[in-house]
Amino acid sequence: MKNKPLILVTNDDGADAKGLAKLIELMRPLGEVAVIASEQAMSGMSHAVTVKVPLMPRLVKDEDDFTMWITNGTPVDNVKLGKHTLLSRKPDIVVSGINHGSNAAINIIYSGTMGAVLEGAIDGIPGIGFSLDDYSPDADFSHVDEFVLKITRKVLDEGLPEGICLNVNFPKISDKPLKGIKSVRQAKARWIEEFEKRKDPFGRNYYWIGGSFVNGDKRKDTDEYALSENYVAVVPVKIDFTAHEYVDKLQFQ
């Protein structure tokens, strides 16, 4: 067991999500798997942590090379719990997903899926966030196996530079096979929000957020373009938010 990599698996769609089950299935032959998943869906939680209520993990599976906890926390809470309390040693890799819905372009900053792997990167743990461009709870993940395994094995074998993790997005299944994997950059695209105004039974106003995703980035080296061409899009992501090119230009007298 000690020679096997310890793989920490989490997600942001909840412990019962079909994408999580697929990721667990794919990870188990690769090493010792520890799953720490939230009992409820945590989409859009980004890097949120729980500070107002206690975290209460429940051990629900304890088998050879496979354990699973369900928590009331966020994806980032789950990685923190794994790193600091629940696991007997530091994970060799954090894998998150497979998310029901794309986390390409600006979606990365909202994503609980990516928050989890960024949390791992803070402590030097290589991480991969996997997402499928299909929001259906019953999404079909049958076309991703080969690519999830190829990317995960590469990271297990070669590691990643400190402070870097991977954001991997798959096109929705179609009648055409995936063309391969593209290493690309984040597209310059964003959500245009809309707020639908409603009234509750007491006559009070409330708002329901919606909107549309707008991609004005027409370049061909982006995650959005790769997905549109039926490629798996892989974006290396940094935890360092510094605009290094602007530091020396930002001078104060």
N, C-alpha and C positions, 0 to 999 in steps of 0.2 A: 504493500500500500504506500510506503514511504517513497517509492520510486515513481509513483504516479503523480501527475500534476493535479493540484487541487483547483477545481473549477467552480467559481462562485457564479451562480445563475440567478438572475432576478428579472423583473419586467415592470411595466407600469399599467398593464391591463388587468391585473388581478390574478390571483392564484389559479382560477379556473379557466383562464384564457387558452384558447386553442394554440396560439403562437408560443406560449410558454411550454406547453406540452411537447410541441415539436422541437423546441430548442433543447429541452431535457433529453428527449429521445436521441438527438444527435450528439450531445455532449457525453453521454454515459460511456460509450466505447473509448473515449479519449482520456479518461482519468477518473479521479474521485470527484464526485459531483455533490455540491452543497447548494441547495435551493433555498433562498430566503425571499419570499414573495408576499405582497400585500394582500390582505383579505378583500379589499375593495379596489376598483379601478382608480388609478392615480394619474391618468393622462393629464398633461398640461402642468404637472407639478414642478417641472424643471429641476432646480437644485434645492427645493424646499426641504426643511428638516422640521421634525416635530418637537416643540418646546413647551407646549401648554398642557400636555397630558403624558403620562408614562407610556413607554413602549412595552408591549406585552407579547413577545414571541411565543408561539406554541409549536412544539416539535410534533410533526404529524407523520413523518417517515424516518425510520432509523434502520437502514439495511447496510449490507456490505458495500462500501464505496458510494453510498447514496443516502443523504439526509435531506430533509425538507422541513423548513419552518414557515409558518404563516404569521404575519404580524399586522398590527394596526398602523404601521408607519408608512412612510413614503419610500420610493426606490432608493433615495440617498440614505435614509435611515437604515434601510436593509443592508446596504454595503457597509455602513459604519458599524452596525451590529455584528456583521460577519468579521470585519477586520479586528474589532476590539474585544468582542465578548463570546460570540457563539462558536467560532471556529478555533480549532486547536493550533493552527498555524496560519501564516499569511497566505492568501490565495495566490496561485501562480498566474491567474487570469480572471477577469470579470467579464462575463458575457450577459447581455441584457436584451430582452425581446422574446420572441420575434414580435415586434409591435404590429398591431392591426392599424395600419395607416402610415403614410410616408413621414419620414423625419428629414427629408432633404431640404436644402436651402435654409430659410430663416426658421423653419420648424425646430431646428436643433436647440434654439434658445428656450423654447417652451417645453421641450421633451423630457419627461421623467425617465424614459428609456436611456437617453444620452446623459442625463444628470447622474445616473448610477455609474456609468463607466468613467465619466469625468471625475467623480469622487474617488474611484480607484486610482486614476492617474495622479491625483494629488499625493498619494502615498507610493507612487512608483509602481503600481500594479498595472500591467498591460490590460487594455479593455477594448471590447467591441460591442457596439450597439447595432442590432439587426432590426430592420423594419421592412414591411411589405406595403406596397402602395395599394392597399385594399382595406377599407375600414370595416368591412363586414365581420361580425362576430364569428361567422362560419367561413371565413376566408380560406382559400385553398393554398396550402404551403407546400404542395407536393413537388414543385419544381425547384426548390431552393437547396435541397440537401447537399448536393455536390459542392455548391459554392460556399455554404456555411462551413462545411468541413475543410475545404481548401484554405479559406481565409483563417479559420481558427488554428489549423495546424501550422500555418506559416507563422502566426504570432507566437504560438507555443514554442516553435523551433528557434525563431530568430529574435523574439522580443520586439519591443518598440522603444524609440527614444524616450527619455524621461519627459514626463509631462504631456505625452501625446497618446491619443486613443483613436479608434476608427469609427466612423459613422457609415454604416453599410445599408444601402437601400436596394430593394428588389422591385422590379416591375410586377404588376399584377399578372397572374397566369393568363396565357392566351394560347391560341392554336399554334403559335410559333415558339420554338425553343429559345431560351436565353442565349445571346450571342457570346457572352463571356463577361469578364470583369474589367472595368475601367477605373483607374485611379484618377480622380478629378478634383475640382475645387467646388466650393459651395456657390450655388447660383445666387445672383442678386435678385431675389424675388421676395415678395411679402404678402401678408394678408391685408385686405381692405375690410376693416370691421364694419359691421352694421348692428345696430341695437334695436330690437323690436320692442316697442313700448306696450306693456300690458297692464291690466288692473287685477288685483287679487279680490277675493270675495268681500273684503272690507273697503274696497274702493281705492286702495293704495296703489301707486304706480310701482311697477318693477320692470326690469329690462332683461331680455333674453339675447345673449350675444350670438352673432352669426357673422357671415361675411363670405368673401370670395378670395381665392388665391390668385395672385397676379404675378406672372413671370415676364418681366421686360428684358431679361438677359438673353440675348440671342447668340451668344458665343457658344462654341461647340466643345468646350473643355469643362463643362459644369455637370453637377449631379443631375439636374433636371433634364439636360439634353441627353445624357447617358440613359436615363430611365426611358425617355421618349423613343430612344433607338433600341430598346429592349436589351440593354446591358445592366449588369449589376454595378451600381455606383458606389465607390469607396472614397470617402473624404477623410484624410488625416486631420485631426482636430487638436488644438492646443488648449491647455488650461490657462496660459498666459494671455490676458486680454490687452496687454500693452500695445499701443500703436507706436512701435519702435521707430518707424520712419518719421514720426512727428515730434519725438522727445526733444531733439536738439533744436528744432524750429520753434518750440513753445518756450519762449524766453520772456522773463518778466524783469522790468527795470525798477 
